[in-house]
Amino acid sequence: MKHYSYIFYNLVFLMLKNFQISKYCIILIIKIKFFLIVPVILFGQNELKIGIEKTEAYLPLINDKNVAVVSNHTSKFYNSNKSIHLVDSLLKLKVNIIKVFAPEHGFRGNLDAGEKIVNTVDLKTGLPIISLYGDKKKPDKNDLKNIDVIIFDIQDVGARFYTYLSTLHYIMEGCAENNIDLIILDRPNPNGHYIDGPVMKKESMSFVGLHPVPIVYGMSIGEYAKMINGENWLNNSYLKATTNNSKCKLTIIEMSDYNRLEKYKLPEKPSPNLPNQKSINLYPSLCFFEQTPISVGRGTNKQFQIIGSSDWEVTNFNFKPKSMKGAKYPKFENILCNGYNLENEKYLSKINLRWLILAYKKEKNKESFFRSGFHRLAGNKELENQIKNQISESEIKKSWEKDLNDFKKIREKYLIYN
């Protein structure tokens, strides 16, 4: 950028030296600066090189080996508005892929949240697809038979309850138990610019949160995998008894020129109900509503950008959810809801509890507002009680501080990027 500024100011100097200043000259100066700066703004993100693009780093690790891939629709190369899936690319390079493991939403990424996925065969490639979001969440010994190395490439969104982290955990555990190498193709975290939320307590752990981390943890998925390994969060007792090893053999294909504080726009929506950058940014603050009666816009084209209920009194915004791809049975299907449109809310760099507190206050039947799984999303049983007892947002957040500071010290050990 400094080079463009240097060129610009030299041009201005020459113009001032050789031309009489006029309104036309000023307009010309503005135009020159515009055309010098805009390309930097539009294409500055091109400097980033993600793990999947570094074929020279991982192809030597998988040549002449039996390979499995953990991936979904986000596992793609992008070039000149064209894309190619990782699996298709590796097959063209004659890599011996023997199967694919699919997370929540499926290999093609078009299934509902929570929808059970069954084993199948990919029509395009003929490869067997093993579901890790159906009858089992972890690959068994038979699934991993004859595999030498697994490649993991899935775009995450940096929120604890996004289940791709749990899929990563169980893949790592399976690799450790069966002496299989794991390669992670690292990707940016679109919510990597902050750390916030209650740290998960043991009694609330489930598939929507297996580790003692806050809701927003500020790490790439490669850094997170290093933390799982380093903090011995895998099933140590079983691993030590069967393999005398409690860690996964892990290789991270690192990104180049990644800065977690810069905004990163995903080229592909990571799941059916996170359609754009705004929804991804609001997701950590709105996912609480999934275990309440309140709609977050599933069944509309503003998923995780609006909230509302058919029981609320008239507001200046309403919507009517409908059954659609990615949301077969949305809350309040075909029923008019009153609520709030959050599309114009400022970019979040912290968890916002204001909407959750407001929704609870508006709820007529407060006894049924918090569903049984709310504590699994919150990470503890305290948040529900704090809201019921009308504790302020600032006081609630103070109760998170010690655990957050402890987590930050752990996190620091595993960071790869600035």
JOZI-V151461 format. One record per pair of residues at least 12 apart in sequence whose ideal C-beta (glycine too) atoms are under 7 Angstrom apart, sorted by sequence separation. I is the first residue (numbers start at 0). GAP is how many residues later the second one is. D is the distance in whole Angstrom. If there is no record, write none. Layout:
I,GAP,D
I,GAP,D
This chain:
76,12,6
118,12,5
199,12,5
233,12,6
264,12,5
294,12,7
320,12,6
321,12,6
86,13,6
117,13,6
129,13,5
198,13,6
199,13,6
293,13,6
294,13,6
305,13,6
382,13,7
14,14,7
116,14,4
198,14,6
231,14,6
233,14,7
265,14,7
294,14,7
319,14,6
369,14,5
70,15,6
101,15,6
106,15,6
198,15,5
293,15,5
319,15,7
70,16,6
116,16,5
117,16,6
151,16,6
197,16,7
292,16,6
319,16,5
11,17,6
68,17,6
116,17,5
196,17,4
197,17,7
210,17,7
319,17,7
381,17,7
68,18,6
115,18,5
195,18,6
196,18,3
228,18,5
285,18,5
288,18,6
317,18,6
318,18,6
151,19,6
194,19,6
195,19,7
196,19,6
228,19,6
299,19,5
317,19,6
195,20,5
317,20,5
318,20,7
10,21,6
149,21,6
194,21,6
228,21,6
282,21,5
285,21,7
299,21,6
317,21,7
99,22,7
106,22,5
193,22,6
194,22,6
210,22,6
281,22,5
296,22,7
298,22,3
309,22,5
316,22,6
51,23,7
194,23,4
281,23,6
297,23,6
298,23,5
314,23,5
316,23,6
7,24,7
52,24,6
193,24,6
278,24,6
298,24,7
313,24,5
314,24,6
316,24,5
7,25,5
51,25,6
149,25,6
190,25,6
224,25,6
272,25,6
278,25,4
298,25,6
309,25,5
312,25,7
314,25,6
191,26,5
225,26,7
278,26,5
294,26,6
309,26,6
311,26,4
99,27,5
101,27,5
191,27,7
224,27,7
277,27,6
309,27,5
311,27,6
359,27,5
7,28,6
66,28,6
68,28,6
98,28,6
101,28,7
191,28,7
274,28,6
298,28,5
308,28,6
6,29,7
66,29,6
70,29,6
98,29,5
99,29,5
100,29,5
101,29,6
102,29,6
103,29,4
136,29,7
273,29,7
297,29,4
307,29,4
65,30,6
66,30,5
67,30,6
71,30,7
96,30,6
101,30,6
102,30,6
143,30,6
149,30,6
151,30,6
188,30,6
221,30,4
272,30,4
273,30,6
307,30,6
308,30,7
356,30,6
64,31,7
66,31,7
67,31,5
68,31,5
69,31,4
71,31,6
98,31,6
100,31,5
148,31,7
155,31,7
157,31,4
188,31,5
272,31,6
298,31,3
307,31,2
355,31,7
3,32,5
65,32,5
137,32,4
138,32,7
147,32,7
148,32,4
149,32,5
150,32,5
151,32,5
152,32,4
154,32,5
157,32,6
158,32,6
187,32,7
221,32,7
297,32,4
306,32,5
307,32,7
3,33,6
61,33,6
67,33,6
71,33,6
136,33,5
146,33,6
147,33,7
155,33,6
156,33,6
157,33,4
186,33,7
297,33,7
305,33,6
306,33,6
51,34,6
58,34,7
71,34,7
90,34,6
143,34,5
148,34,6
150,34,7
156,34,6
157,34,6
185,34,5
186,34,6
298,34,6
305,34,7
71,35,6
72,35,5
73,35,7
131,35,5
137,35,6
138,35,5
185,35,6
294,35,7
305,35,5
306,35,7
3,36,6
72,36,3
137,36,6
143,36,6
185,36,4
294,36,4
305,36,6
356,36,6
71,37,5
140,37,7
183,37,7
294,37,5
304,37,6
86,38,6
100,38,6
131,38,7
183,38,5
304,38,5
0,39,6
353,39,6
159,40,7
352,40,5
165,41,5
168,41,5
183,41,5
301,41,7
217,42,7
294,42,6
352,43,6
162,44,6
165,44,5
162,45,6
160,47,4
97,48,7
160,48,6
306,48,6
97,49,7
159,49,5
311,50,6
102,51,6
306,52,7
159,53,6
167,53,7
171,53,7
271,53,7
272,53,6
310,53,6
159,54,7
271,54,3
272,54,6
159,55,5
158,56,6
171,56,6
158,57,6
159,57,7
167,57,6
157,58,6
175,58,6
103,59,5
157,59,7
164,59,7
168,59,6
102,60,7
281,60,6
102,61,5
172,61,5
171,62,6
172,62,6
176,62,6
175,63,5
284,63,6
102,64,4
178,64,7
155,65,5
176,65,6
277,65,6
293,65,5
176,66,6
181,66,5
183,66,7
185,66,6
280,66,6
281,66,7
284,66,5
85,67,5
175,67,7
181,67,7
185,67,6
187,67,7
192,67,6
280,67,5
283,67,6
284,67,4
291,67,7
180,68,5
181,68,5
182,68,5
183,68,5
184,68,5
185,68,6
191,68,4
192,68,5
215,68,5
287,68,5
175,69,6
183,69,7
185,69,5
214,69,5
100,70,7
136,70,6
180,70,7
182,70,6
187,70,6
284,70,7
175,71,6
188,71,6
175,72,4
174,73,5
174,74,7
189,74,5
171,76,4
187,76,4
189,76,6
292,76,7
291,77,6
74,78,4
291,78,6
67,79,5
74,79,6
290,79,7
291,79,6
65,80,5
69,80,6
73,80,6
290,80,4
65,81,5
73,81,4
65,82,5
66,82,6
67,82,5
68,82,5
69,82,4
70,82,5
71,82,6
290,82,5
291,82,7
64,83,4
70,83,6
290,83,4
64,84,5
66,84,6
69,84,7
290,86,6
61,87,6
189,87,7
196,87,7
289,87,7
60,88,7
61,89,7
190,89,7
287,89,6
189,90,5
190,90,7
286,90,6
287,90,7
190,93,6
69,97,7
51,101,6
69,101,6
154,111,6
154,113,7
156,113,5
154,115,5
156,117,7
60,122,6
156,123,5
158,124,6
57,125,6
158,125,5
156,126,6
160,126,6
57,127,7
158,128,7
51,133,5
50,134,3
50,135,4
215,135,7
49,136,7
50,136,6
214,136,6
49,137,5
49,138,7
195,154,5
196,154,5
193,155,5
195,155,4
192,156,6
193,156,6
259,157,6
257,159,5
258,159,6
112,160,6
108,162,6
109,162,6
253,162,6
214,164,7
251,164,7
104,166,5
104,167,6
208,167,6
207,168,5
207,169,6
205,170,5
208,170,6
203,171,5
203,172,5
203,175,6
203,176,6
203,177,7
200,178,6
199,179,4
200,179,5
230,179,7
197,180,6
198,180,6
197,181,5
197,182,5
226,183,7
229,183,6
226,184,7
229,184,6
197,185,6
226,187,4
225,188,4
77,189,5
60,190,7
213,190,6
222,191,5
75,192,7
218,192,6
222,192,6
213,193,6
222,193,5
73,194,5
212,194,6
216,194,7
221,194,6
57,195,5
72,195,6
56,196,5
73,196,6
219,196,7
219,197,7
53,199,5
50,202,4
197,202,5
50,203,7
196,203,7
50,204,6
198,204,4
49,205,5
198,205,7
48,206,6
47,207,7
48,207,4
48,208,7
198,208,6
47,209,5
194,209,7
46,210,5
47,210,6
194,213,6
111,214,6
109,215,6
111,215,6
109,216,7
111,216,6
160,216,5
